[in-house]
Amino acid sequence: MPDNAVPGLDRLDRAILRELQADGRLSNVELAKRVRLSPSPCLRRVKSLEDRGFIQGYTAVLDRSRMRRDLHVFVQVSLASQRQDTLRAFERAIADLDEVMECYLIAGESDYLLGVAVADLDAYQRFYTKKLGEVPGITSLRSLVSMKTVKYTTALPL
């Protein structure tokens, strides 16, 4: 078994996942052709991958600039306390902020790392002062403005 092999996935499962990560809109007939299966067994395998949780859903990836979300800012957040109630309150507040695309609890100097998508610096300044800055328990915020996307993918290696 290769180092990166995932238990419960054989060669065909990995091929199916690779194709669906590249194009989640593939018809079952086209997917079956690409992975060299007939349509019925291919559909059974996809259903099994969904049922077992390997496929969690299907989504469309939107163009940020066409959606007027050109500016991507990473924000390091430090909280006053790491008590569970403080963490839960912060996470609830962040979940309600549409500008926050990602939120990770991290180890290190900060407590959380946010990925924020807004139209421009003026929009970020408004978000920072009127929304994020008002979240209780925050002691410091450090903004890192992305100047260029060098690599972005949602596809996991298989």
C-alpha positions as a printed Julia matrix, in Angstrom:
158×3 Matrix{Float64}:
   0.0    0.0     0.0
   1.49   3.43   -0.95
   2.38   5.88    1.84
  -0.55   8.15    1.01
  -3.09   5.33    0.56
  -6.28   5.85    2.5
  -7.82   2.76    4.12
 -11.12   1.89    2.47
 -10.21   3.41   -0.92
  -9.02   1.3    -3.82
  -7.54   2.46   -7.12
 -10.99   3.0    -8.72
 -12.32   4.95   -5.74
  -9.28   7.24   -5.91
  -9.76   7.69   -9.67
 -13.43   8.61   -9.13
 -12.52  11.1    -6.4
  -9.78  12.63   -8.56
 -12.2   13.16  -11.45
 -14.97  14.57   -9.23
 -12.55  16.98   -7.54
 -11.58  18.27  -10.99
 -15.21  18.54  -12.16
 -18.05  17.83   -9.75
 -20.58  18.32  -12.55
 -19.5   15.25  -14.53
 -22.4   13.06  -15.55
 -22.24   9.5   -14.29
 -21.81   8.28  -17.88
 -18.82  10.59  -18.47
 -17.32   9.74  -15.07
 -17.7    6.01  -15.77
 -15.96   6.44  -19.14
 -13.06   8.36  -17.57
 -12.43   5.74  -14.86
 -13.08   2.82  -17.23
 -16.18   1.4   -15.54
 -19.7    0.83  -16.77
 -22.24   3.39  -15.49
 -24.07   1.17  -12.94
 -21.01   0.09  -10.91
 -19.64   3.64  -11.15
 -22.86   5.06   -9.69
 -22.78   2.45   -6.88
 -19.19   3.45   -6.06
 -20.04   7.16   -5.99
 -23.03   6.46   -3.73
 -20.8    4.36   -1.45
 -18.19   7.15   -1.3
 -20.97   9.58   -0.33
 -22.47   7.21    2.26
 -19.05   6.56    3.83
 -18.36  10.29    4.09
 -15.48  10.54    1.62
 -17.65  12.88   -0.47
 -19.26  15.45    1.79
 -21.07  17.45   -0.87
 -20.82  19.23   -4.18
 -20.33  22.94   -4.66
 -19.56  25.65   -7.21
 -16.33  27.64   -6.84
 -17.1   31.27   -7.6
 -14.75  33.87   -9.08
 -13.96  36.28   -6.24
 -13.4   39.29   -8.45
 -16.69  38.81  -10.3
 -18.38  38.57   -6.89
 -16.67  41.83   -5.82
 -14.57  40.06   -3.16
 -11.17  40.89   -4.67
  -9.33  41.47   -1.4
  -8.33  38.41    0.65
  -7.01  39.12    4.13
  -5.72  36.63    6.67
  -6.33  37.76   10.24
  -4.55  36.37   13.29
  -6.78  36.67   16.33
  -5.71  36.49   19.97
  -8.31  36.12   22.7
  -8.24  37.27   26.31
  -8.65  33.68   27.49
  -8.56  30.15   26.11
 -11.42  29.04   28.36
 -14.01  26.94   26.55
 -16.77  29.5    27.05
 -14.58  32.24   25.51
 -13.69  30.04   22.52
 -17.32  29.04   21.95
 -18.53  32.66   22.16
 -15.88  33.75   19.64
 -16.73  30.9    17.26
 -20.46  31.71   17.43
 -19.79  35.37   16.66
 -17.47  34.55   13.74
 -19.96  32.1    12.24
 -22.36  35.03   11.71
 -19.87  37.18    9.76
 -20.35  36.65    6.01
 -16.95  38.16    5.19
 -15.2   35.34    7.07
 -14.63  32.5     4.62
 -12.42  30.36    6.87
 -11.77  30.14   10.59
  -9.18  27.86   12.18
  -8.26  27.31   15.81
  -4.47  27.3    15.69
  -1.45  26.64   17.9
   1.17  29.34   18.29
   1.18  33.03   19.14
  -2.43  33.58   18.04
  -5.56  31.62   18.85
  -7.37  31.73   15.49
  -6.61  32.36   11.86
  -9.35  33.83    9.7
  -9.62  34.08    5.93
 -11.64  37.17    5.04
 -12.92  38.13    1.57
 -14.05  41.71    0.95
 -14.26  44.12   -2.0
 -11.32  46.38   -1.15
  -9.36  48.04    1.66
 -12.22  50.4     2.51
 -14.57  47.42    2.89
 -11.98  45.64    5.04
 -11.56  48.73    7.25
 -15.34  48.85    7.8
 -15.45  45.1     8.53
 -12.46  45.37   10.88
 -13.8   48.29   12.93
 -17.56  47.72   12.84
 -17.8   43.94   12.96
 -14.63  42.06   13.84
 -13.4   44.67   16.31
 -16.71  44.43   18.16
 -16.46  40.69   18.85
 -16.04  40.27   22.63
 -12.93  38.63   24.03
 -10.49  39.71   21.31
  -7.27  41.23   22.62
  -5.41  41.61   19.33
  -5.9   41.37   15.6
  -3.11  41.16   13.05
  -4.04  41.58    9.39
  -2.03  40.04    6.55
  -3.19  41.3     3.16
  -2.8   38.87    0.27
  -1.19  40.59   -2.7
  -1.31  37.65   -5.11
  -2.66  34.11   -5.11
   0.22  31.83   -6.04
  -1.64  28.57   -5.47
  -5.2   27.8    -4.52
  -6.86  24.41   -4.74
  -9.68  22.55   -3.11
  -8.46  19.2    -4.45
  -6.81  16.84   -1.98
  -3.98  14.66   -3.31
  -5.02  11.09   -4.0
